Amino acid sequence: MKICVIGLGYIGMPTAVMFASHGCNVVGVDVSEHVVQSLNIGKIVIEEPGLEELAKRCVEDRTLKASLLPEVADTFIIAVPTPNKDDEYKSCDLKYVLQAVRSILPYVRKGNTIIIESTIAPRTTNDEVMPVFEEAGFTIGKDLYLAHCPERVLPGKILYELENNNRIIGGITNECSKHAEEVYKVFVKGELLLTEAKVAELSKCMENTFRDVNISLANELAKICYELDINCLDVIALANKHPRVNIHQPGPGVGGHCLAIDPYFICAKAPQTAKLISLARSINKSMPDFVVDKVKMILKDQDEAKIAVFGVTYKGNIDDIRESPAIEIVTMLEEAYKVAVYDPHVNNPNYVSLLEAVTDADMILILADHNEFKNLDYKQIAKVMKQPILFDTKNMISTQEEYGLEIINYGNLYQHKNTR
């Protein structure tokens, strides 16, 4: 099987590599010359455990190559970004998806399978994608087999989850679903779940919305506990002892290309009905302001203070900063303080080393739960700080008096009201 993958980002790249490593002839297409040139010498531009080694092997085996242009193939997979529009409801911007669809038209032949992996709003495949092929003279379900098969993987474990997770296969027709199923049978060990395209679209959006809503509950609880002088982390730990309760951990906000974006796709389609989803989004969007406000409370009357920010990715142990609340927090803090960012996963010339970040710092602010932060020598770090204070918004550093470092988190934050 020859597969043409359009978009070599956080999903398209590992998808292309996975097919290539299972005997398919794969051409990956991207608009970035840097991405294409890098892949063709066996290098990738994203951080994902095991991916570069596997990609290099596939390139050497000549089962994988990259190109700026599509090629004739048996199957086309579209995995391009779907950002929010700048409109009232932050609806799904389909410009990249539709550009990708139109880019493959000269190469599509009867009998091809077309798969949209990009996360899209409900009814997009039916109402927006299918008409493009119909206008080109194809009959969906007879000439071409069109399906939406959303990715559902966790960064840091993408290769494992691509292979082992269940996969939703949403065809425009039953025949479309069956043809797409044959594609994923190449490597998927999980269950292949056949359904309609519109069901698949909404299912994917709701998976991320479920997480967003539950995180918003934890974040709202953190604010309530602060107001009521109650240890939020203790409340969560005790409540979660109930066999049917699983309150998430609060944090500095929600980021990434899924949780922070996809709920809006639902809200835009049913704005008068999706009230809980919309409210959850607003709660999570408010957390950067909450964090900055509490930083200012802790550093009261210290306008010249230096803050060492640890981590700017939207989650730990990856290099992805898309929609990261940490970026928003850093921007706001820079208006009032000197900010030094240390992130061992992000390549940015403006970011500094660990030592440079903490030297003469008045606070360490943890915004991403990278494993590297768990085992640092905080006793030595405290000695080079101006004020040995650590504000942990990820609840990852345990309080140990021998550090000589005051650790503040959402559990004891209320104890620092107006104390400085």
N, C-alpha and C positions, 0 to 999 in steps of 0.2 A: 504494500500500500504506500502510495506517495501522499504525504501530508504537507500542506502549506499553512504555516501558522503566521497570522498577521498580528504583530505586536510582540516584542521581546522584552517585556517588563517582568514584574514580580510574579505573574502567572504564566504569561506566554513563554518565557524562557524555560522554566522547569517543565512545562507541558511539552514543548518541542524536544527537550532533552529526553524526557521520559519515553516518548514515542520512538525517538531515534535509538535509544538503548534497548528497545524491544523489537528491533528488526525492521522498522519502517524507514523509508527514505524521506527525510524531512528537510524542508527549506523554511528557515525562519526569516520573516520580513519585518523590517523596522525602518522608520524614517531617519533614524540617527546613524550617520556614517560611523561614528565612534563605536556604537553598539555592534554594528555589522562587522566592522574590521576586527574588533576585539574577539568576537565569537569565532571568526574564521581562523584565528590563531589559538583557539582553545581557552580564551579568557572571557569572563563575564563581568558585568559592571554592577552587580548586586551581591549582597552578602546572604548566602544561604548554605548551611552546612552540607558538604558533599556535592554540591551542584557543579562547581567548576571542574572538579576532578572527573565527574561523569561526562560533562560537556566536552572536555578535552579528549576523552577516549572516543566519544562519538565522532568528533571532527576528524580524529586520526583514522577511524574506521570508515570514514566517508559516508556515514549514514546521516550526518548533519552538516548543513552549511547555512550561511546567512546571506541575505541579499536585500537590496533596496527596493526590488520589484518582485511581485508575485510570479509564480510559474504555473503552468498547467499541472493539475494534481487530481487525485481521486477525492480527497477531502480537504476542505478549507476550514480552519479554525480561527475565529476572530477573538482576540484577547487584548483589546485596547482599552484605555481609560474611559470612564464615564463620570465626569465631574458633575457638580451641581451647576445649574444655570444661575445667573444673577437676577433671579426674579423673586416674586413675593414668597413662593413656596419652596425655593431651591430645588426645582424640578430637575429631572435627569437630562443632561445635555448629551444628545446623541450624535454630535458632529463627528466625533472620531469613529464611531461605529459605522455611520452611514458613509463616511469617506472610505473606510476599509471595505465595506460591501461593494461600493462602486469601483474600487481599485481592482477587485478580483473579477469583475464582469467580463473583461476581454479573455480571461483564462478559464472561465467556467464552461464545462461541457455537460451534455445530458448524462444523467446517471451519477453526478457528483453529490456528495453530502456536504452541506454547509452547516457549521455549528457556531453559534454565538456563545462564547464563554463569558464575555463581559457582563457584569451585573447591570441589569436594565430594569426599568419600571414595568409593572404589569401591563400586558397587551402590546408591548413594543414589537415583538417578533411578528405578530399578526398584523398590526396596524402600520408599522413603519418599515420593517425589513422586507417582509414578503412582497409588498407592492413594487419594490425596486427590481426584483427578479421577474415578477409578472410583466412589468413594463418592458423588460428585455425579451419577452416572448416565452418564458419558461412557465410550466405548470407545476406548482409545488405539490409534491406527493406522487408525481408521475415522471416529470423530467428531472427535477431536483428534489433533494430530501433535506428539509430545513428544520433545525431544532435549536432549542436553547438548553445548554447543559452547563449550569453554573459551577464554578469552582467553589470548594468548601474546605479550604486548607488553612493551617496555622503557620505563619511565618516562623522559621526556625525548624519546622518539621515537615516542610512542603513535600519533599520526595517521598517520605513515608506515607503521608496522608493522601497524596495523589493516588498511590497504589492501593491503599488499604481502606480508605473511607468509602462509604456508600456514595453512589453517584446518581443524581437526578437527571433523567433523560426526557426532555420535554419537546416532543415533536409537534409540528403543525397538524400532521395526520398520523395515524398509527404506523403507516409505512415509513414515515420520516423518523419516528421513534425507533423503529426496528433497525433502520440503516445506521442511525447514530449509535445505537447499542453495539453494533458490530465493530464500530471504531474503537470504543472504549474497552471492549473485550480484549484488546491487544495487551493491556497491562493492568486493568483494574481488578483487584481481588475482592473488593467490597461488593455489596449488592447493587445491581443496576435497576433503578426505579423508574419505570416508564410511565409517563403521564403526558398531559397537554403542555404546550409551551407557556401559556399564560399561568398555569398552575405552578410550573417550575420557576417562572419569574417571581411570582409573589412569595413562593416558599423561600427562595434565597433571600429576598428582602426581609422576610419575617425572621429568618434565622438571626440576622444581624440586629434587627429591631428588638428581638427578645433580649439579647445581651445588653443593648443600649438601655432599655427600660429597666432591667434589673440593676445595672450599674447606677442609674439615676436614683434608684431607691436607696442604695448605699450612700451615695453622695449627699442626698437630702438628709439622710440620717446623721451624717457627719455634721451638717450644719445645725440640725436640731440639738444634737448632743452638746455642741459648742455653746448654744444659747442656754441650755439647761444645766450646764456644769456637770456633764456626765461623760464617762469614758466610753467613747464610741466603739473602740476596738473590743472592749470587754463586753459590751452589749451584743455585738455581732458574734463573738465567740460563744457566749452563753446561749443566744437564740439558735445558733447553728447546732447546738446539742440536741435540739428537737429533731426527730427522725425525718420530718417532712419540711424542714426549713433549711435554706441555703442562701443566706444573704451574702452578696458579693463584698469585696473590699472597696472602700472609697479610694479616690485618687485625685490627681490634679486635673482630670478631665478625660475625655474620650477622643482618640484619634484614629488614624489609619484610613485606608481607602474604602473601608466597609462600614464599620459601626457609626462613623461620624458623617456618613454620606447617604447610605441606602435608606434609612428611615424617612428621609425627606422625599424619596421617590414615591413612597406610599402616601405621605401627607399631600403631595401635589396632586395625586389622582383622586383623593377623597378628602379634601381639606376641611369639610364641615363635619366629617365623621371621625377622622383620626386624631381625636383630641388628646388621648393619653400618650400616643406616640410623639405628638408635637410637644407636649409638656415635658416629657422625658428628655427630648433634645435640648430644650431650653435650660433644664436643670444642669445637664452635663456641660453645656456651653458656658454656664455661669461659673464653673469651677476655677478657671484661670484667674478671674477677678477675686474669687474667695482666697486663693493661695496668695496672690499679690497683696491683698488687704492684710492677711495675717503675717506676712513677711514684714510689712511696714509696722504692724503692731509690735512684733518682737524686736525690731530694730528702731524703736521709737526715738525720735530726735537725733538720729544718726544719718544725716543727709549725705555724708561722704563715705558711707560704709561700702565695703567690698563684699560681693556675694559670689561664692564659688558654686556654680550650677553643675550638678552631676547628672548627665544624661539628658538628651533632647529628642530621642526617638519616641514614637508613640507607645512602644512596649519594650520590654527588656530583651537584650541579646540579639538585636537585629540592627540594621543600619537605616531603617525606613523612617523618615521624618514627615511623611505625608499627613497633613491635618493634625500634626502633633500639638497638643495643648502646651507642651513645653516651649515651643517656638513662640507662641503668643505670650507666655509668661515672661520669657527672656526679653522680648520686645518692650513689654510694659515696665519691667524692672530697670531697663537701661535708661528710662526717662528720669529715674531718681537715684540710681546707684551705679557704681562700677561693677560690671558683671564679667566674670571669667568663666567660660564654659569648658568643661572637661567631658569628653565622650569618646571612649576608646573604640567605638564602632562607627563613628561618623568622620569622614575625611573632609575637613573644612579648615582652610588656612587661618581662619580667625579664632579657632578653638586652640586651647593651650594644654600643656602637660599637667599631670596631677599636681606636681610640686608647685608649678607656677600658679595654678588655680587656687590652692589652699594657702599659700604664703601670704600672711597679713590679712587673711579674709576674716570678716566679721560673722559670716555664716556660710555653712554648706547647705545647699538646697537640693535634695534628691528628687528628681522628676521622672527618672526611668529606672526600672529595677534590673539593671545589668548585673550579672553574676560577679563581675569584677569588683563591684562596690561592697559586696558582702564580706570579703576577706581582707580589706585594707587594714593597715596598721594605724587605726584611729588614735591610738595613744601617741604615736609620733606625729601624726597629722595635727593633733590638738596643740602640740608644742610650737608649731610654726604659724598658727592662726593668731590673729589679733584678739578675737573673741572666740573661744571654743564652743560654738553653737552649731548644731545640725538639725535642720528641719526636714523630716523624712515624710514626704507625701505619699510614699509607696509602702510604708510599714514594713521595711525590710531590715532595718538595723536595730538589733536588740539593745536595750538600755543596760550599760555596764559602767558602773561608777569609776572603775579603774582606767577608763579611757581618758578621764579628765575632760570629757566632752559632754556637754549638755544636749541630750537628744529629745527633740520635740516631735510629736507625731499627732495624728488625729485623735489618739486616745487621751493625751494629756494637754492638748492645745488650750483647752479652756482654763487651765491653771496659770496661763501666761497673760490673761487679760489685764491690761493696764499695770503690769508689774515692772515695766522697764522705763 
